[in-house]
Amino acid sequence: MESFYLFQHAEAPLKMTGEIDGLSYGKHGMHVHELGDLSK
């Protein structure tokens, strides 16, 4: 299960926190796209 929360106050950077369950043991990576439309 994944849960992510985005917080942003005026004139402040975006803060993202979250939790991912069910992954196998070991290192994992994650990346975030700036735009939801990946064709750009």
LINHU-V964384 format. One record per backbone hydrogen bond with DSSP energy under -1.0 kcal/mol. CO is the residue of the C=O (numbers start at 1). NH is the residue of the N-H. E is the energy in kcal/mol with one decimal. If there is no record, write none. Layout:
BEGIN
co->[CO,CO]
nh->[NH,NH]
e->[E,E]
END
This chain:
BEGIN
co->[1,3,5,7,9,15,17,19,37]
nh->[21,19,17,15,12,7,5,3,40]
e->[-2.1,-2.3,-2.2,-2.9,-2.0,-2.7,-3.1,-2.1,-1.4]
END
